[in-house]
Amino acid sequence: MRLLTRSRYAVRAILDLAMNQDDKPVFIRQIAEREGLSERYLENLFLQLKRAGILESSKGRGGGFKLAKPPEEITILEIVEVVEGRISLVACVEDESVCENVDICAPHDLWKELAENIRDFLRNYTLKDLIELQKEKLQRVLEK
């Protein structure tokens, strides 16, 4: 299983935004430049995140994007599932009707439990946790 580029970019971009917003909106262009990401790609991701209530935007001279709620209320699972959809390792975990053997298939239970463990892991990490981790990493680099 591999997370799509969408998830990795969305998490990186939101982390950048959270660390640079200082109570004022941030332009996508600035995030794209700092993170080395496509501005157009980020626009698409940010529109999805805005529709989901994770980000808000404003237009005009002081416009841009900012978090719609505090970082401690935004889980990494939320971000990932907004841009990718529900985490599911195999089709029958998401929709048991696609397989007639679900009731007698031991691997089905294994895949289902693994998917839930991944979801729980990502649900337990908030954007605030990532901000703190990022600050620690930056501090270690500065100390070298």
Buried (B, 14 or more C-beta within 10 A) or exposed (E): EEBEEBBBBBBBBBBBBBBEBEEEBBEBEBBBEBBEBEEEBBEBBBEBBBEBEBBEBEEEEEEBBBBBEEBEEBBBBBBBBBBBEEBBBBEBBBEEEEBEEBEEEEEBEEBBEBBBEBBEEBBEBBBBBBBEEBEEEEEEEEEE
